[in-house]
Amino acid sequence: MTTTSPRARVAAVLAGAAALALLVTGCSSDNGSSSAKKTDASSTKTLAAAKTCADGFDSSTTFGLGTFLPLTGSLASLGPAAVAGAGEALSEINAAGGVNGTDACIISTDSSDASNPTIGQQNINKLLQAKVSAILGAESSSVTENVLPTVSAASTVMFSPANTDDALTGASKWYFRDAAPNSVEGNALGSQILSNGQTKVAILVFNDSYGTNLRDSIQKAVEGGGGSVVYGAKGKGQEFPATETTFGSTVSAALATKPDAIVVDAFDQTNQILPALASAGWNMKNTYFVDGNLNDFTTVAGIPDLTGAQGSVQGANPSDDFKKKLDNWYAKNQAGKKITAYTYGAESYDATIILALAADLAGKSDPASIQANVLTVTGAKADGSGPADGATSCKSYADCLKLIKGGNKNIHYEGQSGVGPLNAGHDPSSGYISIYQYEGKNYSKFITSIKGSGSK
């Protein structure tokens, strides 16, 4: 995923400041079950252990996670789920005894977006100077591409729960992700459009590595299935600038090609595109969204009724129990605020647990030790050439930790996101793309999950 809007949100800055202090201070309950009560009973320990990493902490003995997530900028609406995913995971990690017997700590920072590169670079430098064990983020592919050379030069692990740009496959030995690349999502969404009987597709795409890379994959799927991209196709020069705020002329040009489906491949520019489409008389049920804008628009002014519109997002449909965990954690730690989009919450949760388990398997929490064990704890061979033979599956940090403490060095953490073992390109070997449908202004109807293969 990529960020390009220049409009920073002041309110999100204040929320981000609160997140710095509160990110791992809570422990959520799960529906009042006995297991939830057990978690609540351990909350005193978790609260005491969940703290910002002290100045000069030693990552060889203490697992210090640096989060680099969008608290401001054009992906700020997706920040809460990722923040909650990491926070819930760290709460469970500490409740289970910590990493290598020591409570984990955190340093939380704002990645912002690619239109605000100074914020991202300053905060990456802050995390590197603190010598964190690993960095969780960024959500934006463009932001990651901007800072990854710095992170790699510092020999620090960077694990993104949301990057989808195909160009990041194998980008660095220090870089990992558990979100399926754009090639998987593009194929799934393009196939869904064709299965709905629509063959003339217009793509409103912004000029950014995320947007154009995903557009290329959608176009390949549509054309491969016998359809055509009548507007916004690769090489036509019809991408709009990431800083664009008015879309009347763009919408008119797209509608002039008489499409029967329109894909909005954008981020918060979508808030202006949708009213422009409705004003031009477009039937909104023939609109398709992507992971970067599959949002709940119920509180956004000027958005038309979207009933029948569909969209795609990485990951299997999160269970209600898992959503409730994120909801409870976020409400407790963000003064009752609510999560409106769960995109990348599961991936953030899983990435945090994978990093912690890699440190447990190594017996050390420094970046080099974690880097050497990330693939192994996801059930892959050490070189990523395929799934490890005879790996023992486990579905929670506590259960996986028991295996490691029992001497099992061959585990397969199967998390909430449903991705397969990571491969040699440090991508998921397989992953799910979920299709949702809007009812009103909220994508509340789950249609299906499509499993696809990642890079080799």
C-alpha positions in Angstrom: 0.0 0.0 0.0 1.2 3.5 -0.7 0.4 7.0 0.6 0.5 10.2 -1.5 -2.0 12.8 -0.2 -0.4 16.0 1.2 -3.2 16.6 3.6 -2.1 15.7 7.1 -4.7 15.3 9.7 -4.2 17.4 12.8 -6.6 15.3 14.8 -4.7 12.2 13.9 -1.5 13.7 15.2 -3.1 14.1 18.6 -4.4 10.5 18.4 -0.9 9.4 17.5 0.5 11.2 20.5 -2.0 9.3 22.7 -1.0 6.1 20.9 2.6 6.6 21.9 1.7 6.5 25.6 -1.0 3.8 25.4 -0.1 1.4 22.6 0.5 -1.7 24.8 -1.1 -0.8 28.0 -4.2 -3.0 27.7 -5.3 -6.6 27.5 -8.6 -7.2 25.7 -11.3 -9.7 26.6 -13.1 -12.1 24.3 -16.8 -12.3 24.8 -16.8 -13.0 28.5 -15.5 -16.5 28.0 -13.4 -18.4 30.6 -10.3 -17.8 28.4 -11.2 -14.1 28.3 -11.4 -14.0 32.1 -8.0 -15.6 32.3 -6.6 -12.9 30.1 -8.3 -10.2 32.2 -6.8 -11.8 35.3 -3.4 -11.4 33.8 -3.9 -7.7 32.8 -2.1 -6.4 35.9 1.1 -8.1 34.8 0.5 -6.9 31.2 -0.2 -3.3 32.3 3.0 -3.2 34.3 5.1 -4.8 31.6 3.7 -2.8 28.7 5.9 0.3 28.5 7.8 2.4 26.1 11.3 1.1 25.7 13.7 2.9 28.1 16.5 4.9 26.7 19.5 2.7 26.0 17.6 -0.6 26.3 19.5 -3.6 25.0 17.8 -5.4 22.1 19.9 -8.5 22.7 18.0 -9.1 25.9 14.8 -7.1 25.5 12.4 -7.4 22.5 11.8 -3.8 21.5 9.3 -3.3 18.7 9.4 -0.1 16.8 6.0 0.6 15.1 6.1 2.8 12.0 2.4 3.1 11.1 0.2 5.9 9.5 -1.1 8.1 12.3 -1.4 11.0 9.9 -1.7 11.4 6.1 -3.8 9.7 3.5 -3.8 6.2 5.1 -4.5 7.5 8.7 -8.0 5.8 8.4 -6.2 2.4 8.3 -3.9 3.2 11.2 -6.2 2.2 14.0 -6.6 -1.5 13.0 -2.8 -1.9 12.6 -2.1 -0.1 15.9 -4.7 -2.4 17.6 -3.2 -5.5 16.0 0.2 -4.8 17.2 -1.1 -3.7 20.7 -3.2 -6.8 21.1 -0.4 -9.0 20.0 2.1 -7.4 22.5 -0.4 -7.7 25.3 -0.8 -11.4 24.6 3.0 -11.8 24.3 3.7 -10.3 27.7 0.8 -12.1 29.3 2.4 -15.3 28.1 5.7 -14.4 29.8 7.3 -12.1 27.3 10.0 -12.8 24.8 12.9 -14.9 26.1 11.4 -14.5 29.5 11.5 -10.7 29.4 8.6 -8.3 28.9 8.5 -6.7 25.5 8.6 -2.9 25.1 7.6 -0.6 22.2 8.5 2.7 20.6 5.6 4.0 18.4 6.1 6.4 15.6 4.2 7.9 12.7 5.1 6.8 9.1 2.7 9.4 7.6 2.7 9.1 3.8 4.9 9.6 0.7 3.8 13.2 0.4 5.3 13.9 3.8 8.7 12.1 3.5 10.4 14.2 6.2 8.1 12.7 8.9 8.8 9.2 7.8 12.6 9.7 7.6 12.8 11.4 11.0 10.9 8.7 12.7 12.9 5.9 11.0 16.0 7.6 12.2 14.5 7.7 15.7 13.8 4.0 15.7 17.3 3.1 14.4 19.0 5.4 16.9 17.0 3.6 19.6 18.3 0.2 18.2 14.9 -1.5 18.2 14.8 -5.2 17.6 12.5 -4.8 14.6 10.3 -2.3 12.8 6.6 -3.0 12.1 5.6 -1.0 9.0 5.2 0.9 6.9 1.7 0.4 5.5 2.6 2.5 2.4 4.7 0.8 -0.2 6.1 4.2 -1.3 7.1 5.1 2.3 8.8 1.7 2.6 10.6 2.2 -0.6 11.8 5.6 0.6 13.2 4.4 3.9 14.2 0.8 3.3 17.7 1.7 2.1 18.3 3.4 5.4 16.9 0.5 7.4 18.8 -2.1 5.4 22.1 -0.2 5.8 21.5 -0.2 9.6 21.0 -4.0 9.4 17.5 -3.8 11.1 14.5 -5.9 10.3 11.5 -4.2 8.7 8.2 -6.2 8.5 5.3 -4.6 6.8 1.7 -5.8 7.4 0.4 -3.9 4.4 2.9 -3.3 1.6 1.6 -4.7 -1.7 3.9 -3.3 -4.4 5.3 -6.2 -6.4 8.6 -4.4 -6.7 9.3 -5.0 -3.0 9.6 -8.8 -3.5 13.1 -9.7 -2.5 14.0 -6.0 -2.0 16.3 -6.7 1.0 17.3 -9.5 3.2 16.1 -7.3 6.1 12.6 -6.8 4.6 9.5 -9.1 5.1 5.8 -8.7 4.6 2.7 -10.8 5.3 0.3 -8.9 2.9 -0.3 -10.5 -0.5 1.3 -8.6 -3.3 -0.7 -6.5 -5.8 -0.5 -9.3 -8.4 -2.7 -11.5 -6.2 -5.3 -8.8 -5.4 -5.4 -7.5 -9.0 -6.1 -11.0 -10.3 -8.8 -11.6 -7.8 -10.6 -8.2 -8.4 -10.3 -8.4 -12.1 -11.7 -11.9 -12.0 -14.6 -10.8 -9.8 -15.5 -7.9 -12.2 -15.6 -10.4 -15.1 -17.7 -12.9 -13.1 -20.2 -10.1 -12.6 -20.6 -9.9 -16.3 -18.8 -6.6 -16.8 -16.2 -6.4 -19.5 -15.6 -2.7 -20.2 -13.6 -1.4 -17.3 -12.4 2.2 -16.5 -9.8 2.5 -13.8 -9.4 5.9 -12.0 -5.9 5.5 -10.8 -3.5 7.9 -9.1 0.1 8.2 -10.2 1.9 6.3 -7.5 3.7 3.0 -7.4 0.9 1.4 -5.4 -1.8 2.7 -7.7 -0.1 1.9 -11.1 1.2 -1.4 -10.0 -2.2 -2.6 -8.8 -3.8 -1.1 -12.0 -1.4 -3.2 -14.1 -2.5 -6.4 -12.3 -6.2 -5.6 -12.6 -5.7 -4.8 -16.3 -3.9 -8.1 -16.9 -6.7 -10.1 -15.3 -9.4 -8.2 -17.1 -7.8 -8.5 -20.5 -6.7 -12.1 -19.9 -10.4 -12.9 -19.3 -11.6 -11.3 -22.5 -12.5 -7.9 -21.2 -10.9 -4.5 -21.9 -9.7 -1.5 -20.0 -11.3 1.5 -21.8 -9.9 4.2 -19.5 -6.8 4.4 -17.3 -4.9 1.6 -19.0 -1.2 1.3 -18.7 0.6 3.6 -21.2 -2.4 5.9 -21.8 -1.2 8.7 -19.5 -4.6 9.0 -17.8 -3.4 8.6 -14.2 -4.3 11.6 -12.0 -1.7 13.3 -9.7 -1.7 12.1 -6.2 -2.3 15.7 -5.0 -5.5 16.1 -7.1 -8.6 17.4 -5.2 -11.1 18.0 -8.0 -12.3 15.1 -10.3 -15.0 16.5 -12.5 -12.9 16.4 -15.7 -11.4 13.0 -14.8 -14.8 11.5 -14.3 -16.2 13.0 -17.5 -13.3 11.6 -19.5 -13.8 8.1 -18.0 -17.5 8.1 -18.5 -17.1 9.2 -22.2 -15.6 5.7 -22.8 -18.9 4.1 -21.8 -17.6 1.6 -19.2 -19.8 -0.9 -17.5 -17.6 -0.9 -14.4 -15.3 1.6 -12.7 -12.4 0.8 -10.4 -11.4 3.5 -8.0 -7.7 2.8 -7.4 -6.9 5.6 -4.9 -6.6 6.5 -1.2 -8.4 9.4 0.4 -8.8 11.0 -3.0 -11.8 8.6 -3.1 -13.7 11.0 -0.9 -13.9 13.5 -3.8 -14.1 11.0 -6.6 -17.3 9.3 -5.3 -19.5 12.5 -5.2 -18.1 13.4 -8.7 -19.2 10.0 -10.0 -22.7 10.4 -8.5 -23.1 13.9 -9.8 -22.3 12.7 -13.3 -25.1 10.1 -13.1 -22.9 7.0 -12.7 -24.7 4.0 -11.2 -22.7 3.5 -8.0 -23.4 -0.2 -7.7 -21.0 -0.7 -10.7 -18.1 0.8 -8.7 -15.2 -1.3 -7.4 -12.8 -0.4 -4.5 -9.4 -1.7 -3.7 -7.6 -2.3 -0.3 -6.5 1.3 -0.1 -10.0 2.7 0.0 -12.4 -0.1 1.0 -13.6 2.0 3.9 -16.7 2.7 6.0 -17.9 6.0 4.5 -20.9 6.4 6.8 -19.4 9.5 8.6 -17.8 11.1 5.4 -19.8 14.0 4.2 -21.1 14.0 0.6 -20.7 10.2 -0.1 -23.6 8.8 -2.1 -25.3 5.5 -1.4 -22.9 2.7 -2.4 -25.2 -0.3 -2.1 -24.1 -3.0 -4.4 -20.6 -1.7 -5.0 -17.8 -4.2 -4.3 -14.2 -4.1 -3.3 -11.2 -6.3 -2.5 -8.7 -6.4 0.4 -5.8 -8.6 1.4 -6.5 -11.3 3.9 -9.2 -13.8 4.9 -12.3 -12.3 6.4 -11.4 -11.7 10.1 -13.5 -13.7 12.6 -15.9 -11.8 14.8 -14.0 -12.8 17.9 -10.8 -11.4 16.5 -12.5 -8.1 15.5 -13.9 -7.9 19.0 -10.4 -8.3 20.4 -9.2 -5.4 18.3 -12.3 -3.3 19.2 -11.8 -3.9 22.9 -8.1 -3.2 22.9 -8.5 0.0 20.9 -11.4 1.3 22.9 -9.5 0.7 26.1 -6.3 2.3 24.9 -7.7 5.1 22.8 -10.3 6.6 25.2 -13.3 4.7 23.7 -12.5 5.4 20.1 -13.7 2.9 17.5 -12.1 1.0 14.6 -14.1 1.6 11.4 -12.0 -0.5 9.0 -10.2 -3.7 10.0 -7.9 -3.8 7.0 -4.4 -5.0 8.0 -5.3 -5.5 11.6 -4.8 -9.3 11.3 -1.5 -8.8 9.3 -0.2 -6.4 11.9 -1.1 -8.8 14.7 0.6 -11.7 12.9 3.7 -9.8 12.0 4.3 -8.8 15.6 3.9 -12.4 16.8 6.2 -13.7 14.1 8.9 -11.3 15.0 8.6 -12.2 18.7 8.7 -15.9 17.9 11.7 -15.5 15.8 13.5 -13.9 18.7 12.3 -16.8 21.0 13.7 -19.3 18.5 17.0 -17.5 18.3 17.2 -17.0 22.1 18.1 -13.4 21.4 16.1 -10.3 20.4 18.7 -8.4 18.3 17.8 -7.7 14.6 20.3 -10.2 13.1 19.0 -13.1 15.3 15.4 -12.2 14.4 16.2 -11.9 10.7 17.7 -15.4 10.6 14.6 -17.0 12.1 11.6 -15.2 10.6 11.1 -17.7 7.7 11.5 -20.6 10.0 8.7 -19.7 12.4 6.3 -19.2 9.5 6.7 -22.9 8.6 9.2 -22.3 5.7 12.6 -23.8 5.0 15.4 -21.5 6.2 16.1 -20.4 2.6 12.5 -19.9 1.8 12.6 -22.5 -1.0 9.4 -24.1 0.2 7.4 -25.2 3.3 9.5 -27.0 5.9 9.0 -30.7 6.2 7.1 -31.8 9.3 6.7 -28.3 10.8 4.4 -28.4 13.8 1.4 -26.0 13.5 0.5 -23.6 16.3 -2.1 -20.8 16.2 -1.2 -18.5 19.1 1.9 -17.0 20.6 1.5 -18.9 23.8 1.1 -22.3 22.1 4.0 -21.7 19.7 6.2 -20.6 22.6 5.4 -23.8 24.4 6.7 -25.7 21.4 9.9 -23.7 21.3 10.5 -24.1 25.0 9.9 -27.8 24.6 12.8 -28.0 22.1 10.8 -27.9 18.9 12.8 -25.8 16.4 10.5 -26.6 13.5 7.2 -24.7 13.9 4.5 -23.1 11.7 2.7 -20.2 13.2 -0.7 -20.1 11.5 -2.1 -16.7 12.2 -5.3 -14.6 11.7 -4.4 -13.4 8.2 -4.4 -16.9 6.7 -1.1 -16.5 4.7 1.1 -19.4 3.8 4.8 -19.8 4.9 7.0 -16.9 3.7 9.1 -17.6 0.6 12.5 -16.7 -0.7 11.2 -13.3 -1.7 10.1 -12.8 1.9 6.4 -12.7 0.7 3.6 -15.0 1.7 3.7 -18.1 -0.5 0.0 -17.9 -0.6 -2.7 -15.5 0.7 -6.3 -14.7 0.6 -8.1 -11.8 -1.1 -11.5 -11.1 0.3 -14.4 -9.5 -1.7 -16.9 -7.3 0.1 -20.1 -5.6 -1.0 -21.4 -2.2 0.3 -24.8 -1.9 2.0 -25.4 1.8 2.3 -22.0 3.4 2.8 -20.4 0.5 4.7 -18.7 -2.6 3.2 -20.6 -4.8 5.6 -21.4 -7.8 3.4 -18.7 -10.4 2.9 -18.9 -12.1 -0.5 -16.0 -14.6 -0.7 -12.3 -15.1 -0.1 -10.1 -16.1 -3.0 -6.8 -17.9 -2.3 -4.0 -17.0 -4.6 -0.2 -17.7 -4.8 2.3 -15.1 -4.1 5.8 -14.6 -5.6 8.3 -17.4 -5.9 
